[in-house]
Amino acid sequence: MEIDAGRNVTPISEFRKEAASILERLRKTREPLLLTQNGRSVAVVLDVEEFERREYERRFARAVGEGLRDLRQGRIISQDEMEREASGP
Protein backbone atom coordinates (compact mmCIF):
# COMPACT_ATOMS: atom_id res chain seq x y z
CA MET A 1 0.00 0.00 0.00
CA GLU A 2 1.57 3.27 -1.08
CA ILE A 3 0.93 6.37 0.98
CA ASP A 4 1.76 9.86 -0.26
CA ALA A 5 3.66 11.18 2.74
CA GLY A 6 2.94 14.80 1.90
CA ARG A 7 -0.79 14.46 1.49
CA ASN A 8 -1.96 11.30 3.22
CA VAL A 9 -0.39 11.50 6.65
CA THR A 10 -2.47 13.11 9.38
CA PRO A 11 -1.97 13.42 13.12
CA ILE A 12 -4.71 11.61 15.02
CA SER A 13 -5.58 14.87 16.81
CA GLU A 14 -6.38 16.50 13.44
CA PHE A 15 -8.33 13.42 12.36
CA ARG A 16 -10.52 13.70 15.46
CA LYS A 17 -11.30 17.35 14.68
CA GLU A 18 -11.86 16.91 10.93
CA ALA A 19 -13.10 13.30 10.74
CA ALA A 20 -16.17 13.97 8.57
CA SER A 21 -14.31 15.93 5.90
CA ILE A 22 -11.32 13.58 5.95
CA LEU A 23 -13.57 10.53 5.55
CA GLU A 24 -15.38 12.21 2.66
CA ARG A 25 -12.02 12.83 0.97
CA LEU A 26 -11.09 9.17 1.46
CA ARG A 27 -14.37 8.07 -0.14
CA LYS A 28 -13.65 10.26 -3.16
CA THR A 29 -9.94 9.52 -3.62
CA ARG A 30 -9.92 5.88 -2.42
CA GLU A 31 -6.42 6.57 -1.10
CA PRO A 32 -5.23 5.30 2.30
CA LEU A 33 -4.57 7.73 5.14
CA LEU A 34 -1.79 7.14 7.64
CA LEU A 35 -2.60 8.37 11.14
CA THR A 36 0.22 9.40 13.44
CA GLN A 37 0.37 9.90 17.18
CA ASN A 38 3.30 11.75 18.71
CA GLY A 39 4.99 11.58 15.30
CA ARG A 40 4.73 7.79 15.02
CA SER A 41 2.56 5.81 12.61
CA VAL A 42 -0.33 4.16 14.48
CA ALA A 43 -3.06 3.27 11.97
CA VAL A 44 -4.19 3.33 8.37
CA VAL A 45 -7.70 4.45 7.43
CA LEU A 46 -9.14 3.25 4.13
CA ASP A 47 -12.52 3.63 2.44
CA VAL A 48 -14.59 0.44 2.89
CA GLU A 49 -15.15 -0.14 -0.83
CA GLU A 50 -11.44 0.29 -1.52
CA PHE A 51 -10.60 -2.07 1.34
CA GLU A 52 -12.99 -4.70 -0.04
CA ARG A 53 -11.55 -4.29 -3.55
CA ARG A 54 -8.02 -4.74 -2.26
CA GLU A 55 -9.03 -7.77 -0.19
CA TYR A 56 -10.70 -9.35 -3.24
CA GLU A 57 -7.55 -8.78 -5.32
CA ARG A 58 -5.37 -10.24 -2.57
CA ARG A 59 -7.53 -13.36 -2.25
CA PHE A 60 -7.71 -13.75 -6.03
CA ALA A 61 -3.93 -13.48 -6.37
CA ARG A 62 -3.48 -16.06 -3.60
CA ALA A 63 -5.92 -18.47 -5.30
CA VAL A 64 -4.13 -18.07 -8.64
CA GLY A 65 -0.80 -18.74 -6.93
CA GLU A 66 -2.18 -21.87 -5.25
CA GLY A 67 -3.61 -23.06 -8.56
CA LEU A 68 -0.29 -22.58 -10.34
CA ARG A 69 1.51 -24.40 -7.52
CA ASP A 70 -0.95 -27.30 -7.80
CA LEU A 71 -0.41 -27.40 -11.56
CA ARG A 72 3.39 -27.50 -11.20
CA GLN A 73 3.10 -30.28 -8.62
CA GLY A 74 0.73 -32.34 -10.76
CA ARG A 75 -2.24 -31.97 -8.42
CA ILE A 76 -4.82 -31.52 -11.15
CA ILE A 77 -7.80 -33.42 -12.54
CA SER A 78 -9.51 -33.28 -15.91
CA GLN A 79 -12.76 -31.43 -16.43
CA ASP A 80 -14.54 -34.77 -16.93
CA GLU A 81 -13.26 -36.00 -13.55
CA MET A 82 -14.32 -32.76 -11.90
CA GLU A 83 -17.83 -32.99 -13.39
CA ARG A 84 -18.15 -36.62 -12.22
CA GLU A 85 -17.08 -35.66 -8.70
CA ALA A 86 -19.43 -32.68 -8.67
CA SER A 87 -22.43 -34.72 -9.80
CA GLY A 88 -22.01 -37.18 -6.94
CA PRO A 89 -22.55 -40.96 -6.89
Sequence and secondary structure as in RCSB ss.txt:
>XXXX:A:sequence
MEIDAGRNVTPISEFRKEAASILERLRKTREPLLLTQNGRSVAVVLDVEEFERREYERRFARAVGEGLRDLRQGR
IISQDEMEREASGP
>XXXX:A:secstr
    TTTSEEEHHHHHHHHHHHHHHHHHH   EEEEETTEEEEEE  HHHHHHHHHHHHHHHHHHHHHHHHHTT 
   HHHHHHHHH  
